[in-house]
Amino acid sequence: TDKEYHVCAIQHMYPMSVGQSSGSNNNNNNNNFLDSEMVRCMSDKDKNGQTCSDDNRITYSNSMTQCGIRIGQSKPEDTGRWTFTVTEYVGSGSETSTYKSIVIYTFNRTIVDLTDDRDSEITRDIEVWYNYDENEETYRSGTGGYEQVEINCNARGGRPEPIITWIINNDDRKSFGEELTNTEADRIFDARETLGSTYDSEGYIRDKESKLVFTVDTVMLEYLANNYGIDTNPSSGQFSFELACDVDQGDYGNERITRNINVRRVYFEDKLRASTIGWIVGGVLVGLLLVVLLLVTLWAKGAGRLCFDDSGYDNANDPKRRPRSYAQR
Protein backbone atom coordinates (compact mmCIF):
# COMPACT_ATOMS: atom_id res chain seq x y z
CA THR A 1 0.00 0.00 0.00
CA ASP A 2 0.96 3.66 -0.23
CA LYS A 3 0.09 4.26 3.41
CA GLU A 4 0.46 2.46 6.68
CA TYR A 5 -2.20 -0.21 6.95
CA HIS A 6 -4.15 -1.34 9.99
CA VAL A 7 -4.88 -4.99 9.34
CA CYS A 8 -4.25 -7.53 6.58
CA ALA A 9 -6.57 -10.48 6.07
CA ILE A 10 -5.41 -13.45 4.00
CA GLN A 11 -7.85 -16.04 2.75
CA HIS A 12 -7.44 -19.19 0.67
CA MET A 13 -9.90 -21.93 -0.15
CA TYR A 14 -8.65 -25.39 -1.12
CA PRO A 15 -9.22 -25.84 -4.87
CA MET A 16 -11.27 -28.99 -4.45
CA SER A 17 -13.62 -27.16 -2.08
CA VAL A 18 -14.58 -24.30 -4.36
CA GLY A 19 -18.33 -24.33 -4.80
CA GLN A 20 -19.02 -26.78 -1.99
CA SER A 21 -21.59 -25.82 0.59
CA SER A 22 -20.75 -25.73 4.28
CA GLY A 23 -24.32 -26.57 5.20
CA SER A 24 -24.62 -23.46 7.35
CA ASN A 25 -24.59 -19.69 7.01
CA ASN A 26 -22.52 -18.96 10.08
CA ASN A 27 -19.76 -17.24 8.16
CA ASN A 28 -19.54 -13.58 7.44
CA ASN A 29 -18.84 -13.76 3.70
CA ASN A 30 -20.81 -14.60 0.64
CA ASN A 31 -18.93 -17.81 -0.29
CA ASN A 32 -20.20 -21.30 0.42
CA PHE A 33 -17.34 -23.53 1.50
CA LEU A 34 -16.21 -26.03 4.09
CA ASP A 35 -14.55 -24.14 6.92
CA SER A 36 -12.14 -27.02 7.51
CA GLU A 37 -10.85 -26.65 3.96
CA MET A 38 -10.14 -22.95 4.07
CA VAL A 39 -7.25 -20.91 5.46
CA ARG A 40 -7.82 -17.55 7.21
CA CYS A 41 -4.98 -15.47 8.55
CA MET A 42 -5.17 -12.04 10.21
CA SER A 43 -1.99 -10.00 10.32
CA ASP A 44 -0.68 -6.50 10.87
CA LYS A 45 2.63 -4.72 10.56
CA ASP A 46 3.72 -5.86 14.02
CA LYS A 47 3.39 -9.58 13.25
CA ASN A 48 6.29 -9.83 10.85
CA GLY A 49 7.95 -13.24 11.21
CA GLN A 50 5.05 -14.72 13.17
CA THR A 51 2.97 -17.66 11.95
CA CYS A 52 -0.70 -17.86 11.07
CA SER A 53 -2.78 -19.43 13.83
CA ASP A 54 -4.89 -21.22 11.21
CA ASP A 55 -1.89 -22.83 9.49
CA ASN A 56 1.56 -22.67 11.06
CA ARG A 57 3.23 -23.35 7.70
CA ILE A 58 2.39 -19.74 6.82
CA THR A 59 4.77 -17.02 8.06
CA TYR A 60 4.00 -13.31 7.78
CA SER A 61 6.37 -11.08 5.85
CA ASN A 62 5.18 -7.59 6.76
CA SER A 63 6.34 -3.99 6.86
CA MET A 64 4.60 -0.68 7.46
CA THR A 65 3.15 -0.67 3.95
CA GLN A 66 3.46 -4.29 2.88
CA CYS A 67 1.57 -7.46 3.73
CA GLY A 68 2.97 -10.77 2.51
CA ILE A 69 3.38 -14.42 3.44
CA ARG A 70 5.80 -17.28 2.98
CA ILE A 71 4.44 -20.85 2.74
CA GLY A 72 6.66 -23.64 3.96
CA GLN A 73 6.27 -27.30 3.01
CA SER A 74 3.73 -26.52 0.30
CA LYS A 75 0.94 -28.97 -0.42
CA PRO A 76 -1.28 -29.57 -3.46
CA GLU A 77 -4.11 -27.90 -1.55
CA ASP A 78 -2.19 -24.63 -1.64
CA THR A 79 -2.90 -24.38 -5.36
CA GLY A 80 -5.46 -21.76 -6.29
CA ARG A 81 -6.50 -18.24 -5.42
CA TRP A 82 -5.20 -16.37 -2.39
CA THR A 83 -6.99 -13.13 -1.51
CA PHE A 84 -5.36 -10.30 0.45
CA THR A 85 -7.54 -7.60 2.01
CA VAL A 86 -5.68 -4.61 3.44
CA THR A 87 -7.56 -2.13 5.62
CA GLU A 88 -6.28 1.42 6.10
CA TYR A 89 -7.38 4.29 8.31
CA VAL A 90 -8.29 7.37 6.28
CA GLY A 91 -9.08 9.70 9.15
CA SER A 92 -12.13 10.63 11.23
CA GLY A 93 -12.36 7.00 12.32
CA SER A 94 -13.19 5.74 8.82
CA GLU A 95 -11.48 2.90 6.97
CA THR A 96 -10.94 1.84 3.41
CA SER A 97 -10.12 -1.64 2.15
CA THR A 98 -8.02 -2.76 -0.82
CA TYR A 99 -8.34 -6.23 -2.30
CA LYS A 100 -5.81 -8.19 -4.31
CA SER A 101 -5.94 -11.81 -5.51
CA ILE A 102 -3.08 -13.93 -6.74
CA VAL A 103 -3.11 -17.48 -8.13
CA ILE A 104 -0.33 -19.88 -7.27
CA TYR A 105 0.32 -23.46 -8.34
CA THR A 106 1.97 -26.00 -6.12
CA PHE A 107 3.21 -29.45 -7.01
CA ASN A 108 0.65 -32.19 -7.45
CA ARG A 109 2.03 -35.48 -8.76
CA THR A 110 0.06 -36.72 -11.72
CA ILE A 111 -1.51 -40.16 -11.91
CA VAL A 112 -0.72 -41.83 -15.25
CA ASP A 113 -2.63 -44.60 -17.02
CA LEU A 114 -3.22 -45.90 -20.55
CA THR A 115 -6.66 -46.48 -22.06
CA ASP A 116 -7.94 -47.76 -25.41
CA ASP A 117 -10.48 -46.25 -27.78
CA ARG A 118 -13.30 -47.46 -25.48
CA ASP A 119 -11.72 -45.79 -22.42
CA SER A 120 -10.88 -49.19 -20.92
CA GLU A 121 -7.60 -49.25 -19.01
CA ILE A 122 -4.77 -51.08 -20.73
CA THR A 123 -3.05 -53.26 -18.15
CA ARG A 124 -1.30 -55.81 -20.36
CA ASP A 125 0.45 -56.23 -23.71
CA ILE A 126 -1.35 -54.95 -26.80
CA GLU A 127 -1.96 -57.52 -29.55
CA VAL A 128 -2.26 -56.28 -33.15
CA TRP A 129 -2.06 -57.74 -36.67
CA TYR A 130 -0.20 -56.76 -39.81
CA ASN A 131 -3.01 -57.85 -42.07
CA TYR A 132 -1.31 -57.98 -45.45
CA ASP A 133 -0.28 -61.46 -46.64
CA GLU A 134 2.72 -60.74 -48.84
CA ASN A 135 2.89 -64.33 -50.06
CA GLU A 136 -0.59 -64.13 -51.58
CA GLU A 137 -0.42 -60.37 -52.23
CA THR A 138 -3.74 -59.78 -50.53
CA TYR A 139 -5.20 -59.09 -47.07
CA ARG A 140 -5.81 -61.91 -44.65
CA SER A 141 -9.17 -63.61 -44.82
CA GLY A 142 -11.78 -61.64 -42.89
CA THR A 143 -9.89 -58.35 -43.10
CA GLY A 144 -10.24 -55.62 -45.68
CA GLY A 145 -7.28 -53.44 -44.81
CA TYR A 146 -4.62 -52.57 -42.27
CA GLU A 147 -5.41 -52.46 -38.54
CA GLN A 148 -5.54 -49.06 -36.82
CA VAL A 149 -4.58 -48.70 -33.16
CA GLU A 150 -5.55 -45.98 -30.67
CA ILE A 151 -3.87 -45.56 -27.28
CA ASN A 152 -4.57 -42.74 -24.82
CA CYS A 153 -2.00 -41.62 -22.25
CA ASN A 154 -3.81 -39.89 -19.39
CA ALA A 155 -2.00 -37.59 -16.97
CA ARG A 156 -4.58 -37.02 -14.26
CA GLY A 157 -4.54 -34.00 -11.98
CA GLY A 158 -0.94 -32.98 -12.49
CA ARG A 159 0.53 -29.63 -11.45
CA PRO A 160 2.69 -28.26 -12.93
CA GLU A 161 1.00 -29.31 -16.15
CA PRO A 162 3.16 -32.11 -17.57
CA ILE A 163 4.74 -32.60 -20.98
CA ILE A 164 3.69 -35.90 -22.57
CA THR A 165 5.91 -37.74 -25.06
CA TRP A 166 5.99 -41.25 -26.58
CA ILE A 167 9.09 -43.43 -26.73
CA ILE A 168 9.86 -46.71 -28.54
CA ASN A 169 12.28 -49.23 -27.01
CA ASN A 170 13.53 -46.68 -24.45
CA ASP A 171 15.25 -44.61 -27.15
CA ASP A 172 14.64 -41.09 -25.84
CA ARG A 173 16.50 -39.57 -28.79
CA LYS A 174 13.67 -40.56 -31.12
CA SER A 175 10.80 -39.56 -28.82
CA PHE A 176 7.75 -37.98 -30.43
CA GLY A 177 4.58 -36.14 -29.43
CA GLU A 178 2.50 -33.07 -30.17
CA GLU A 179 4.99 -30.78 -28.40
CA LEU A 180 8.00 -32.29 -30.20
CA THR A 181 9.13 -32.27 -33.82
CA ASN A 182 10.07 -35.67 -35.24
CA THR A 183 9.16 -35.52 -38.91
CA GLU A 184 9.80 -39.19 -39.66
CA ALA A 185 7.85 -40.48 -36.67
CA ASP A 186 5.05 -37.97 -37.23
CA ARG A 187 4.32 -39.59 -40.62
CA ILE A 188 3.36 -42.78 -38.81
CA PHE A 189 2.36 -41.90 -35.25
CA ASP A 190 -0.29 -39.20 -34.86
CA ALA A 191 -0.11 -37.79 -31.30
CA ARG A 192 -2.66 -35.14 -30.31
CA GLU A 193 -3.22 -33.57 -26.90
CA THR A 194 -6.43 -32.46 -25.23
CA LEU A 195 -7.33 -31.14 -21.78
CA GLY A 196 -9.68 -33.42 -19.90
CA SER A 197 -11.65 -33.24 -16.69
CA THR A 198 -11.10 -30.49 -14.12
CA TYR A 199 -11.27 -31.18 -10.41
CA ASP A 200 -12.24 -27.72 -9.23
CA SER A 201 -14.61 -25.09 -10.51
CA GLU A 202 -11.81 -22.77 -11.63
CA GLY A 203 -9.76 -25.40 -13.46
CA TYR A 204 -6.61 -25.18 -11.34
CA ILE A 205 -6.23 -28.95 -11.33
CA ARG A 206 -7.07 -30.78 -14.54
CA ASP A 207 -6.29 -33.83 -16.63
CA LYS A 208 -4.20 -33.86 -19.77
CA GLU A 209 -4.45 -36.52 -22.45
CA SER A 210 -2.27 -37.51 -25.41
CA LYS A 211 -4.07 -39.66 -27.98
CA LEU A 212 -1.78 -41.77 -30.16
CA VAL A 213 -3.14 -43.25 -33.40
CA PHE A 214 -1.14 -45.39 -35.82
CA THR A 215 -1.76 -47.89 -38.62
CA VAL A 216 0.01 -51.25 -38.68
CA ASP A 217 1.08 -51.09 -42.31
CA THR A 218 4.18 -51.52 -44.46
CA VAL A 219 5.39 -47.98 -43.74
CA MET A 220 5.32 -48.59 -39.98
CA LEU A 221 7.19 -51.89 -40.33
CA GLU A 222 9.88 -50.23 -42.44
CA TYR A 223 10.21 -47.43 -39.86
CA LEU A 224 10.69 -49.93 -37.00
CA ALA A 225 13.22 -51.94 -38.99
CA ASN A 226 15.24 -48.92 -40.15
CA ASN A 227 15.25 -46.95 -36.88
CA TYR A 228 15.26 -49.65 -34.19
CA GLY A 229 16.76 -52.68 -35.93
CA ILE A 230 13.62 -54.76 -35.38
CA ASP A 231 13.15 -57.90 -37.48
CA THR A 232 9.62 -57.25 -38.72
CA ASN A 233 9.42 -60.52 -40.71
CA PRO A 234 10.46 -63.27 -38.27
CA SER A 235 9.77 -66.89 -39.16
CA SER A 236 7.74 -67.20 -35.93
CA GLY A 237 5.16 -64.80 -37.37
CA GLN A 238 5.36 -62.35 -34.45
CA PHE A 239 7.60 -59.49 -33.36
CA SER A 240 7.34 -56.98 -30.49
CA PHE A 241 8.43 -53.51 -29.48
CA GLU A 242 8.05 -51.43 -26.32
CA LEU A 243 5.89 -48.32 -26.40
CA ALA A 244 6.17 -45.94 -23.45
CA CYS A 245 4.26 -42.82 -22.47
CA ASP A 246 6.51 -40.38 -20.62
CA VAL A 247 4.91 -37.73 -18.39
CA ASP A 248 7.39 -35.08 -17.31
CA GLN A 249 6.69 -32.50 -14.56
CA GLY A 250 10.14 -30.98 -14.72
CA ASP A 251 11.96 -30.69 -11.41
CA TYR A 252 8.98 -32.22 -9.61
CA GLY A 253 9.17 -35.67 -11.12
CA ASN A 254 8.68 -37.96 -14.06
CA GLU A 255 6.34 -40.88 -14.65
CA ARG A 256 6.72 -43.45 -17.44
CA ILE A 257 4.32 -46.28 -18.24
CA THR A 258 5.27 -48.97 -20.79
CA ARG A 259 3.40 -51.66 -22.70
CA ASN A 260 4.63 -54.21 -25.24
CA ILE A 261 3.09 -54.04 -28.70
CA ASN A 262 2.98 -57.59 -30.10
CA VAL A 263 2.56 -57.60 -33.88
CA ARG A 264 1.43 -60.82 -35.56
CA ARG A 265 1.75 -61.41 -39.29
CA VAL A 266 1.96 -64.08 -41.99
CA TYR A 267 5.62 -64.90 -42.49
CA PHE A 268 6.74 -63.75 -45.93
CA GLU A 269 8.79 -66.60 -47.42
CA ASP A 270 10.18 -64.36 -50.15
CA LYS A 271 9.35 -66.98 -52.80
CA LEU A 272 7.64 -66.65 -56.14
CA ARG A 273 3.94 -67.40 -56.28
CA ALA A 274 2.85 -70.68 -57.90
CA SER A 275 1.19 -68.93 -60.84
CA THR A 276 4.31 -66.85 -61.48
CA ILE A 277 6.48 -69.97 -61.29
CA GLY A 278 4.15 -71.69 -63.76
CA TRP A 279 4.53 -68.87 -66.28
CA ILE A 280 8.30 -68.88 -65.90
CA VAL A 281 8.60 -72.66 -66.28
CA GLY A 282 6.28 -72.60 -69.27
CA GLY A 283 8.28 -69.85 -70.91
CA VAL A 284 11.54 -71.70 -70.36
CA LEU A 285 10.15 -74.93 -71.84
CA VAL A 286 8.83 -73.12 -74.90
CA GLY A 287 12.19 -71.45 -75.36
CA LEU A 288 14.05 -74.78 -75.10
CA LEU A 289 11.66 -76.38 -77.59
CA LEU A 290 12.26 -73.59 -80.09
CA VAL A 291 16.03 -73.98 -79.71
CA VAL A 292 15.79 -77.76 -80.28
CA LEU A 293 13.63 -77.28 -83.38
CA LEU A 294 16.06 -74.73 -84.75
CA LEU A 295 19.02 -77.04 -84.21
CA VAL A 296 17.23 -80.01 -85.81
CA THR A 297 16.25 -77.88 -88.76
CA LEU A 298 19.78 -76.66 -89.30
CA TRP A 299 21.15 -80.21 -89.06
CA ALA A 300 18.57 -81.57 -91.48
CA LYS A 301 19.22 -78.80 -93.96
CA GLY A 302 22.95 -79.37 -93.78
CA ALA A 303 22.50 -83.09 -94.34
CA GLY A 304 20.11 -82.60 -97.28
CA ARG A 305 17.34 -84.44 -95.50
CA LEU A 306 14.59 -81.87 -96.06
CA CYS A 307 12.72 -80.86 -99.20
CA PHE A 308 13.84 -77.28 -99.00
CA ASP A 309 17.40 -78.38 -99.81
CA ASP A 310 17.82 -76.22 -102.93
CA SER A 311 21.27 -77.39 -103.98
CA GLY A 312 21.32 -78.25 -107.75
CA TYR A 313 18.23 -76.18 -108.60
CA ASP A 314 20.01 -73.15 -109.90
CA ASN A 315 19.42 -74.13 -113.60
CA ALA A 316 15.90 -73.31 -114.68
CA ASN A 317 16.04 -75.99 -117.41
CA ASP A 318 16.99 -78.66 -114.95
CA PRO A 319 14.18 -81.17 -114.68
CA LYS A 320 14.54 -81.03 -110.91
CA ARG A 321 13.16 -77.50 -111.07
CA ARG A 322 9.90 -78.78 -112.54
CA PRO A 323 7.40 -81.04 -110.88
CA ARG A 324 7.28 -84.50 -112.19
CA SER A 325 4.50 -85.46 -114.61
CA TYR A 326 3.05 -88.89 -114.83
CA ALA A 327 4.83 -89.29 -118.16
CA GLN A 328 8.15 -88.72 -116.50
CA ARG A 329 7.56 -91.31 -113.82
C-alpha positions in Angstrom: 0.0 0.0 0.0 1.0 3.7 -0.2 0.1 4.3 3.4 0.5 2.5 6.7 -2.2 -0.2 7.0 -4.1 -1.3 10.0 -4.9 -5.0 9.3 -4.2 -7.5 6.6 -6.6 -10.5 6.1 -5.4 -13.5 4.0 -7.9 -16.0 2.8 -7.4 -19.2 0.7 -9.9 -21.9 -0.2 -8.7 -25.4 -1.1 -9.2 -25.8 -4.9 -11.3 -29.0 -4.4 -13.6 -27.2 -2.1 -14.6 -24.3 -4.4 -18.3 -24.3 -4.8 -19.0 -26.8 -2.0 -21.6 -25.8 0.6 -20.8 -25.7 4.3 -24.3 -26.6 5.2 -24.6 -23.5 7.3 -24.6 -19.7 7.0 -22.5 -19.0 10.1 -19.8 -17.2 8.2 -19.5 -13.6 7.4 -18.8 -13.8 3.7 -20.8 -14.6 0.6 -18.9 -17.8 -0.3 -20.2 -21.3 0.4 -17.3 -23.5 1.5 -16.2 -26.0 4.1 -14.5 -24.1 6.9 -12.1 -27.0 7.5 -10.9 -26.6 4.0 -10.1 -22.9 4.1 -7.3 -20.9 5.5 -7.8 -17.6 7.2 -5.0 -15.5 8.6 -5.2 -12.0 10.2 -2.0 -10.0 10.3 -0.7 -6.5 10.9 2.6 -4.7 10.6 3.7 -5.9 14.0 3.4 -9.6 13.3 6.3 -9.8 10.8 8.0 -13.2 11.2 5.1 -14.7 13.2 3.0 -17.7 12.0 -0.7 -17.9 11.1 -2.8 -19.4 13.8 -4.9 -21.2 11.2 -1.9 -22.8 9.5 1.6 -22.7 11.1 3.2 -23.4 7.7 2.4 -19.7 6.8 4.8 -17.0 8.1 4.0 -13.3 7.8 6.4 -11.1 5.8 5.2 -7.6 6.8 6.3 -4.0 6.9 4.6 -0.7 7.5 3.1 -0.7 4.0 3.5 -4.3 2.9 1.6 -7.5 3.7 3.0 -10.8 2.5 3.4 -14.4 3.4 5.8 -17.3 3.0 4.4 -20.8 2.7 6.7 -23.6 4.0 6.3 -27.3 3.0 3.7 -26.5 0.3 0.9 -29.0 -0.4 -1.3 -29.6 -3.5 -4.1 -27.9 -1.5 -2.2 -24.6 -1.6 -2.9 -24.4 -5.4 -5.5 -21.8 -6.3 -6.5 -18.2 -5.4 -5.2 -16.4 -2.4 -7.0 -13.1 -1.5 -5.4 -10.3 0.5 -7.5 -7.6 2.0 -5.7 -4.6 3.4 -7.6 -2.1 5.6 -6.3 1.4 6.1 -7.4 4.3 8.3 -8.3 7.4 6.3 -9.1 9.7 9.2 -12.1 10.6 11.2 -12.4 7.0 12.3 -13.2 5.7 8.8 -11.5 2.9 7.0 -10.9 1.8 3.4 -10.1 -1.6 2.1 -8.0 -2.8 -0.8 -8.3 -6.2 -2.3 -5.8 -8.2 -4.3 -5.9 -11.8 -5.5 -3.1 -13.9 -6.7 -3.1 -17.5 -8.1 -0.3 -19.9 -7.3 0.3 -23.5 -8.3 2.0 -26.0 -6.1 3.2 -29.4 -7.0 0.6 -32.2 -7.4 2.0 -35.5 -8.8 0.1 -36.7 -11.7 -1.5 -40.2 -11.9 -0.7 -41.8 -15.2 -2.6 -44.6 -17.0 -3.2 -45.9 -20.5 -6.7 -46.5 -22.1 -7.9 -47.8 -25.4 -10.5 -46.3 -27.8 -13.3 -47.5 -25.5 -11.7 -45.8 -22.4 -10.9 -49.2 -20.9 -7.6 -49.2 -19.0 -4.8 -51.1 -20.7 -3.0 -53.3 -18.2 -1.3 -55.8 -20.4 0.4 -56.2 -23.7 -1.3 -55.0 -26.8 -2.0 -57.5 -29.6 -2.3 -56.3 -33.2 -2.1 -57.7 -36.7 -0.2 -56.8 -39.8 -3.0 -57.8 -42.1 -1.3 -58.0 -45.5 -0.3 -61.5 -46.6 2.7 -60.7 -48.8 2.9 -64.3 -50.1 -0.6 -64.1 -51.6 -0.4 -60.4 -52.2 -3.7 -59.8 -50.5 -5.2 -59.1 -47.1 -5.8 -61.9 -44.6 -9.2 -63.6 -44.8 -11.8 -61.6 -42.9 -9.9 -58.3 -43.1 -10.2 -55.6 -45.7 -7.3 -53.4 -44.8 -4.6 -52.6 -42.3 -5.4 -52.5 -38.5 -5.5 -49.1 -36.8 -4.6 -48.7 -33.2 -5.6 -46.0 -30.7 -3.9 -45.6 -27.3 -4.6 -42.7 -24.8 -2.0 -41.6 -22.3 -3.8 -39.9 -19.4 -2.0 -37.6 -17.0 -4.6 -37.0 -14.3 -4.5 -34.0 -12.0 -0.9 -33.0 -12.5 0.5 -29.6 -11.4 2.7 -28.3 -12.9 1.0 -29.3 -16.2 3.2 -32.1 -17.6 4.7 -32.6 -21.0 3.7 -35.9 -22.6 5.9 -37.7 -25.1 6.0 -41.2 -26.6 9.1 -43.4 -26.7 9.9 -46.7 -28.5 12.3 -49.2 -27.0 13.5 -46.7 -24.5 15.2 -44.6 -27.1 14.6 -41.1 -25.8 16.5 -39.6 -28.8 13.7 -40.6 -31.1 10.8 -39.6 -28.8 7.8 -38.0 -30.4 4.6 -36.1 -29.4 2.5 -33.1 -30.2 5.0 -30.8 -28.4 8.0 -32.3 -30.2 9.1 -32.3 -33.8 10.1 -35.7 -35.2 9.2 -35.5 -38.9 9.8 -39.2 -39.7 7.8 -40.5 -36.7 5.0 -38.0 -37.2 4.3 -39.6 -40.6 3.4 -42.8 -38.8 2.4 -41.9 -35.3 -0.3 -39.2 -34.9 -0.1 -37.8 -31.3 -2.7 -35.1 -30.3 -3.2 -33.6 -26.9 -6.4 -32.5 -25.2 -7.3 -31.1 -21.8 -9.7 -33.4 -19.9 -11.7 -33.2 -16.7 -11.1 -30.5 -14.1 -11.3 -31.2 -10.4 -12.2 -27.7 -9.2 -14.6 -25.1 -10.5 -11.8 -22.8 -11.6 -9.8 -25.4 -13.5 -6.6 -25.2 -11.3 -6.2 -28.9 -11.3 -7.1 -30.8 -14.5 -6.3 -33.8 -16.6 -4.2 -33.9 -19.8 -4.4 -36.5 -22.5 -2.3 -37.5 -25.4 -4.1 -39.7 -28.0 -1.8 -41.8 -30.2 -3.1 -43.3 -33.4 -1.1 -45.4 -35.8 -1.8 -47.9 -38.6 0.0 -51.3 -38.7 1.1 -51.1 -42.3 4.2 -51.5 -44.5 5.4 -48.0 -43.7 5.3 -48.6 -40.0 7.2 -51.9 -40.3 9.9 -50.2 -42.4 10.2 -47.4 -39.9 10.7 -49.9 -37.0 13.2 -51.9 -39.0 15.2 -48.9 -40.1 15.3 -46.9 -36.9 15.3 -49.7 -34.2 16.8 -52.7 -35.9 13.6 -54.8 -35.4 13.1 -57.9 -37.5 9.6 -57.3 -38.7 9.4 -60.5 -40.7 10.5 -63.3 -38.3 9.8 -66.9 -39.2 7.7 -67.2 -35.9 5.2 -64.8 -37.4 5.4 -62.3 -34.5 7.6 -59.5 -33.4 7.3 -57.0 -30.5 8.4 -53.5 -29.5 8.0 -51.4 -26.3 5.9 -48.3 -26.4 6.2 -45.9 -23.4 4.3 -42.8 -22.5 6.5 -40.4 -20.6 4.9 -37.7 -18.4 7.4 -35.1 -17.3 6.7 -32.5 -14.6 10.1 -31.0 -14.7 12.0 -30.7 -11.4 9.0 -32.2 -9.6 9.2 -35.7 -11.1 8.7 -38.0 -14.1 6.3 -40.9 -14.7 6.7 -43.5 -17.4 4.3 -46.3 -18.2 5.3 -49.0 -20.8 3.4 -51.7 -22.7 4.6 -54.2 -25.2 3.1 -54.0 -28.7 3.0 -57.6 -30.1 2.6 -57.6 -33.9 1.4 -60.8 -35.6 1.8 -61.4 -39.3 2.0 -64.1 -42.0 5.6 -64.9 -42.5 6.7 -63.8 -45.9 8.8 -66.6 -47.4 10.2 -64.4 -50.2 9.4 -67.0 -52.8 7.6 -66.6 -56.1 3.9 -67.4 -56.3 2.8 -70.7 -57.9 1.2 -68.9 -60.8 4.3 -66.9 -61.5 6.5 -70.0 -61.3 4.2 -71.7 -63.8 4.5 -68.9 -66.3 8.3 -68.9 -65.9 8.6 -72.7 -66.3 6.3 -72.6 -69.3 8.3 -69.8 -70.9 11.5 -71.7 -70.4 10.1 -74.9 -71.8 8.8 -73.1 -74.9 12.2 -71.4 -75.4 14.0 -74.8 -75.1 11.7 -76.4 -77.6 12.3 -73.6 -80.1 16.0 -74.0 -79.7 15.8 -77.8 -80.3 13.6 -77.3 -83.4 16.1 -74.7 -84.8 19.0 -77.0 -84.2 17.2 -80.0 -85.8 16.2 -77.9 -88.8 19.8 -76.7 -89.3 21.1 -80.2 -89.1 18.6 -81.6 -91.5 19.2 -78.8 -94.0 22.9 -79.4 -93.8 22.5 -83.1 -94.3 20.1 -82.6 -97.3 17.3 -84.4 -95.5 14.6 -81.9 -96.1 12.7 -80.9 -99.2 13.8 -77.3 -99.0 17.4 -78.4 -99.8 17.8 -76.2 -102.9 21.3 -77.4 -104.0 21.3 -78.3 -107.7 18.2 -76.2 -108.6 20.0 -73.2 -109.9 19.4 -74.1 -113.6 15.9 -73.3 -114.7 16.0 -76.0 -117.4 17.0 -78.7 -115.0 14.2 -81.2 -114.7 14.5 -81.0 -110.9 13.2 -77.5 -111.1 9.9 -78.8 -112.5 7.4 -81.0 -110.9 7.3 -84.5 -112.2 4.5 -85.5 -114.6 3.0 -88.9 -114.8 4.8 -89.3 -118.2 8.2 -88.7 -116.5 7.6 -91.3 -113.8 
